[in-house]
Amino acid sequence: MFDFSTFTPWSLFCDAGVIFGLLLIGKICRAKIKAIQSLFIPPSLIAGVLALAFGPNGLGWLPLSNNLGTYSAILIAVVFAALPLASPAMKMKEIGSKLGPMWAYSQFGMFFQWAAIGILGILILTPLFKVPEFFGIMCPVGFYGGHGTAAAMASEFGEGYEEVARSLGMTTATVGVILGVIVGVLLIKIATRKHQTSYVTDFAELPNELRSGLVPEEKRDVLGKATVSSISIDHFAMHLGLVIFAAYCGYLLSDVLLKGTLNIKGVPVFLTAYVVGMIFKLLLDATKASRFVEQKTISNISGTATDLLVTCGVGAINLKVVTANALPLVVLLAIGVAVTLFMCFYFARHLYKKDWFEKAIFAWGWWTGTMAIGIALLRIVDPKNESHALDNYAMAFMPCAPIEIILIWSVPVAFKGGWLLWLCVGYLVLSLLILLLAKKLGWWIPKSELKAAK
């Protein structure tokens, strides 16, 4: 219906206009439709579904080009470049002494979900349904990693597999968000009835702004403080420039220097963007210029890129790939949900002496959908952040973040090298070693103490 045979700056402008328009429609739906509010479906997901249904991969009614998948790859580089810039200085001594159980839970969950589901996929789904070996691991790619990880990893599988990997990853990420919300709300209702929550005793106590997403005037937060005078440069423009320039330098490092000049292939842009962002962060801290970088503004830029990423990622799903793999995909998702439920709630009971459910429900939302879903679920059971679960997670996850980057990079490399199964086994061993370390350091709570606590 629309002619996108030649891509011009106006094509990009039109794509941006449609995408932002869909986000606004998604927000209106969240604010007005009770069913969407009760399920806590994010507007970016609604926008993505609309882009999929009415865009080039659906009915073709919307004037969108076929570049949504490319936009996803660019946006994930922006998100990863912003991560270190939005982080406070890491204090390893504090992490080790106070946040050990939180770190063990986070790092174990990362390794175990990817390893367990990946191994089951290779041993069961690949021989049973004749799907590629990476099929199983695309569930944790979508669940734990989300749409951004699916976009980042898919481009590294190489020709012949990139579109399949992207569509599977985006599908599991989309289903993960939906399941994360629906199952999470159901688990909260059950937990409040069983008196397992520490700060909320009735699900009906939930503030209305969490349902509609519209914050009343007396509860509105300040988005950030201006650190530079607008006479010289706009505060937001400087921060946006810092993030985009870091992502661009990551692109130059990956595609121009490593791939083009040194002929080193397989290093994704999101990884080099993260490295450049980390270098920028170290330089800013060393020169004390970081006091002029407002972390909340950087986080807002990252959040905007993430919303756009979800919309573009879902809109870029190839429905033919999904329908062709419908049966093994359903089996895979069932395995993924079972593994994640066990991982989140069984091990939370054994690693947290206080507020175990609050921390587990946050992990469930994060490890099936996104951190935003985890935060939304956490705010239901802990609206005033009395458990400090989010603060502690942010600190404890810092040493996990670089390992996650390595994990994302290693999977397509292992698949192309023919040793993906051994990689998954290695990550499974690492997850078990973390549990052994937790027991040795006294972080593990034995069953006898759990029974006594009841």
ZAMARGU-4260 file (C-alpha; in steps of 0.2 Angstrom, whole numbers, plus 5000, padded with zeros to 4 digits):
<rodrens>
0) 5000/5000/5000 | 5014/5012/5004 | 5030/5014/4994 | 5046/5011/5004 | 5057/5006/4990
5) 5068/5020/4994 | 5072/5025/5012 | 5074/5043/5015 | 5075/5054/5031 | 5057/5057/5028
10) 5054/5039/5029 | 5062/5039/5046 | 5051/5054/5051 | 5036/5045/5046 | 5041/5029/5055
15) 5044/5039/5071 | 5027/5048/5069 | 5018/5032/5068 | 5027/5023/5082 | 5025/5038/5094
20) 5007/5039/5089 | 5005/5021/5093 | 5013/5024/5110 | 5000/5038/5114 | 4986/5026/5109
25) 4993/5013/5120 | 4994/5025/5134 | 4976/5030/5132 | 4971/5012/5132 | 4980/5010/5148
30) 4972/5025/5156 | 4954/5021/5150 | 4951/5002/5148 | 4949/4993/5165 | 4954/4976/5158
35) 4971/4983/5153 | 4973/4991/5169 | 4969/4976/5179 | 4982/4966/5169 | 4995/4981/5170
40) 4999/4979/5152 | 5012/4993/5147 | 5007/5005/5133 | 5023/5000/5123 | 5017/4982/5122
45) 5000/4988/5116 | 5009/4999/5103 | 5019/4985/5097 | 5004/4973/5095 | 4995/4987/5085
50) 5011/4989/5074 | 5012/4970/5072 | 4993/4969/5067 | 4992/4984/5056 | 5010/4986/5050
55) 5020/4978/5036 | 5020/4961/5045 | 5001/4962/5047 | 4987/4970/5037 | 4999/4984/5030
60) 4987/4998/5034 | 5000/5008/5043 | 5013/5018/5034 | 5028/5009/5042 | 5044/5004/5033
65) 5051/4986/5035 | 5065/4993/5046 | 5057/4990/5063 | 5070/4976/5066 | 5084/4987/5062
70) 5077/5001/5074 | 5077/4988/5087 | 5096/4984/5085 | 5100/5002/5086 | 5089/5006/5101
75) 5097/4992/5111 | 5114/4999/5108 | 5107/5016/5115 | 5100/5006/5130 | 5116/4998/5134
80) 5126/5013/5132 | 5115/5022/5145 | 5117/5008/5158 | 5134/5012/5165 | 5130/5031/5164
85) 5115/5029/5175 | 5124/5019/5188 | 5131/5025/5204 | 5149/5021/5208 | 5151/5002/5212
90) 5156/4998/5230 | 5162/4980/5230 | 5165/4979/5249 | 5147/4984/5252 | 5140/4972/5239
95) 5150/4958/5247 | 5146/4961/5265 | 5128/4967/5265 | 5120/4961/5248 | 5128/4943/5247
100) 5111/4934/5246 | 5104/4946/5234 | 5119/4944/5223 | 5118/4925/5224 | 5100/4925/5220
105) 5102/4937/5205 | 5117/4928/5198 | 5110/4911/5201 | 5094/4915/5192 | 5103/4922/5177
110) 5113/4906/5174 | 5100/4894/5179 | 5086/4900/5168 | 5097/4901/5153 | 5106/4884/5156
115) 5091/4874/5162 | 5079/4879/5148 | 5093/4879/5135 | 5097/4861/5139 | 5079/4855/5139
120) 5077/4863/5122 | 5092/4855/5115 | 5088/4838/5122 | 5069/4838/5120 | 5063/4851/5107
125) 5077/4850/5094 | 5076/4831/5091 | 5057/4830/5094 | 5052/4845/5082 | 5068/4847/5072
130) 5070/4865/5077 | 5087/4873/5078 | 5097/4870/5094 | 5096/4888/5099 | 5077/4886/5099
135) 5076/4882/5118 | 5087/4896/5124 | 5076/4909/5115 | 5064/4907/5129 | 5076/4914/5142
140) 5082/4927/5129 | 5064/4934/5129 | 5060/4931/5147 | 5076/4936/5157 | 5083/4947/5143
145) 5068/4954/5135 | 5065/4962/5119 | 5081/4971/5119 | 5091/4956/5121 | 5081/4947/5108
150) 5085/4961/5096 | 5104/4961/5101 | 5106/4942/5100 | 5096/4939/5084 | 5108/4949/5073
155) 5123/4938/5079 | 5116/4921/5073 | 5121/4925/5055 | 5111/4924/5039 | 5098/4910/5038
160) 5094/4911/5057 | 5093/4930/5061 | 5075/4932/5056 | 5070/4916/5065 | 5079/4920/5081
165) 5072/4938/5081 | 5054/4932/5079 | 5056/4918/5092 | 5064/4930/5104 | 5052/4944/5102
170) 5037/4932/5104 | 5044/4924/5120 | 5048/4942/5126 | 5030/4948/5122 | 5022/4932/5130
175) 5034/4934/5145 | 5028/4952/5148 | 5010/4946/5147 | 5013/4931/5158 | 5023/4941/5170
180) 5009/4953/5173 | 4994/4940/5174 | 5003/4927/5184 | 5011/4940/5195 | 4995/4948/5199
185) 4987/4931/5203 | 5002/4926/5214 | 5000/4942/5224 | 4982/4939/5227 | 4986/4921/5233
190) 5000/4928/5244 | 4989/4941/5252 | 4976/4928/5256 | 4990/4917/5264 | 4998/4932/5273
195) 5014/4930/5265 | 5016/4948/5261 | 5024/4960/5273 | 5017/4977/5269 | 5000/4975/5260
200) 4986/4964/5267 | 4973/4967/5253 | 4975/4968/5235 | 4961/4981/5234 | 4973/4993/5243
205) 4982/4996/5227 | 4983/5015/5222 | 4973/5019/5207 | 4988/5028/5198 | 4997/5011/5197
210) 4982/5004/5188 | 4979/5019/5176 | 4997/5025/5175 | 4991/5043/5178 | 4999/5051/5193
215) 4989/5064/5202 | 4997/5081/5205 | 5001/5079/5223 | 5011/5062/5220 | 5021/5068/5204
220) 5040/5065/5204 | 5053/5077/5198 | 5060/5070/5182 | 5078/5077/5185 | 5087/5093/5190
225) 5096/5104/5177 | 5115/5103/5178 | 5119/5115/5165 | 5112/5132/5160 | 5100/5132/5145
230) 5110/5147/5139 | 5124/5136/5134 | 5115/5120/5130 | 5099/5112/5135 | 5100/5100/5149
235) 5091/5086/5140 | 5100/5089/5124 | 5117/5087/5133 | 5112/5070/5141 | 5104/5064/5126
240) 5120/5068/5116 | 5131/5059/5129 | 5120/5043/5127 | 5119/5044/5108 | 5137/5048/5106
245) 5142/5033/5117 | 5131/5022/5107 | 5138/5029/5091 | 5156/5026/5097 | 5151/5008/5101
250) 5145/5006/5083 | 5162/5013/5077 | 5172/5001/5088 | 5162/4986/5083 | 5158/4989/5064
255) 5172/5000/5059 | 5187/4996/5069 | 5185/4978/5074 | 5175/4971/5060 | 5181/4983/5046
260) 5199/4986/5050 | 5204/4971/5061 | 5193/4959/5053 | 5187/4953/5070 | 5169/4948/5068
265) 5155/4943/5080 | 5157/4957/5093 | 5139/4965/5093 | 5136/4984/5094 | 5127/4983/5110
270) 5142/4975/5119 | 5154/4988/5112 | 5141/5002/5116 | 5141/4996/5134 | 5160/4996/5135
275) 5161/5014/5128 | 5147/5019/5141 | 5158/5011/5155 | 5173/5021/5149 | 5164/5037/5148
280) 5158/5033/5166 | 5175/5030/5172 | 5182/5046/5164 | 5167/5057/5171 | 5170/5050/5188
285) 5189/5052/5187 | 5187/5070/5181 | 5173/5074/5194 | 5162/5079/5179 | 5150/5066/5184
290) 5142/5078/5196 | 5135/5087/5180 | 5127/5071/5173 | 5110/5068/5181 | 5107/5049/5183
295) 5088/5051/5183 | 5089/5060/5166 | 5100/5046/5159 | 5087/5034/5165 | 5073/5043/5157
300) 5082/5042/5140 | 5085/5024/5143 | 5067/5021/5147 | 5061/5030/5132 | 5073/5020/5121
305) 5066/5004/5129 | 5048/5009/5126 | 5052/5012/5108 | 5062/4996/5107 | 5047/4986/5113
310) 5036/4994/5101 | 5048/4991/5086 | 5053/4974/5092 | 5035/4967/5093 | 5030/4975/5077
315) 5045/4967/5068 | 5039/4949/5073 | 5037/4938/5058 | 5021/4929/5061 | 5025/4915/5048
320) 5040/4910/5059 | 5029/4910/5074 | 5015/4900/5066 | 5027/4888/5058 | 5034/4884/5076
325) 5018/4885/5086 | 5018/4868/5094 | 5036/4868/5100 | 5034/4886/5105 | 5019/4882/5116
330) 5029/4868/5124 | 5044/4879/5126 | 5034/4892/5135 | 5027/4880/5147 | 5044/4873/5151
335) 5050/4891/5153 | 5036/4896/5165 | 5038/4881/5176 | 5057/4883/5177 | 5055/4902/5181
340) 5042/4899/5194 | 5052/4886/5203 | 5068/4897/5202 | 5060/4913/5208 | 5050/4907/5223
345) 5058/4891/5229 | 5076/4899/5230 | 5069/4916/5237 | 5062/4906/5252 | 5080/4899/5255
350) 5090/4915/5252 | 5080/4929/5260 | 5075/4929/5279 | 5065/4945/5277 | 5052/4950/5264
355) 5056/4935/5253 | 5039/4937/5243 | 5042/4955/5239 | 5059/4951/5232 | 5053/4935/5223
360) 5038/4944/5215 | 5050/4957/5208 | 5062/4944/5201 | 5047/4935/5193 | 5041/4951/5184
365) 5059/4955/5179 | 5064/4937/5174 | 5048/4934/5163 | 5045/4952/5157 | 5056/4967/5160
370) 5062/4976/5175 | 5048/4989/5173 | 5036/4974/5176 | 5045/4969/5191 | 5045/4986/5198
375) 5026/4987/5195 | 5023/4971/5204 | 5034/4976/5218 | 5025/4992/5220 | 5009/4982/5222
380) 5015/4973/5238 | 5027/4986/5244 | 5021/5003/5238 | 5032/5013/5249 | 5048/5003/5246
385) 5049/4998/5264 | 5058/4982/5259 | 5072/4991/5250 | 5071/4977/5237 | 5073/4988/5222
390) 5088/4998/5230 | 5097/4982/5235 | 5094/4974/5218 | 5101/4989/5209 | 5117/4987/5220
395) 5118/4968/5219 | 5115/4967/5201 | 5130/4978/5196 | 5143/4964/5196 | 5130/4953/5187
400) 5127/4965/5172 | 5144/4963/5163 | 5142/4944/5165 | 5125/4945/5157 | 5133/4955/5142
405) 5146/4940/5140 | 5131/4928/5141 | 5122/4936/5128 | 5137/4937/5117 | 5142/4919/5120
410) 5126/4910/5115 | 5127/4914/5096 | 5145/4911/5096 | 5143/4894/5104 | 5129/4890/5092
415) 5139/4894/5076 | 5154/4884/5084 | 5143/4869/5088 | 5146/4868/5106 | 5130/4877/5113
420) 5125/4862/5124 | 5142/4862/5132 | 5140/4881/5135 | 5123/4878/5144 | 5130/4864/5154
425) 5144/4876/5159 | 5132/4889/5165 | 5122/4876/5174 | 5138/4871/5184 | 5141/4889/5188
430) 5123/4891/5195 | 5126/4876/5206 | 5143/4883/5212 | 5134/4899/5217 | 5122/4889/5228
435) 5136/4880/5236 | 5145/4896/5239 | 5129/4903/5247 | 5128/4888/5259 | 5147/4889/5263
440) 5145/4908/5268 | 5129/4905/5278 | 5117/4913/5266 | 5106/4898/5263 | 5092/4895/5275
445) 5089/4877/5278 | 5071/4869/5278 | 5071/4867/5297 | 5072/4886/5299 | 5059/4889/5287
450) 5047/4877/5296 | 5051/4886/5312 | 5047/4902/5304 | 5030/4896/5300
</rodrens>
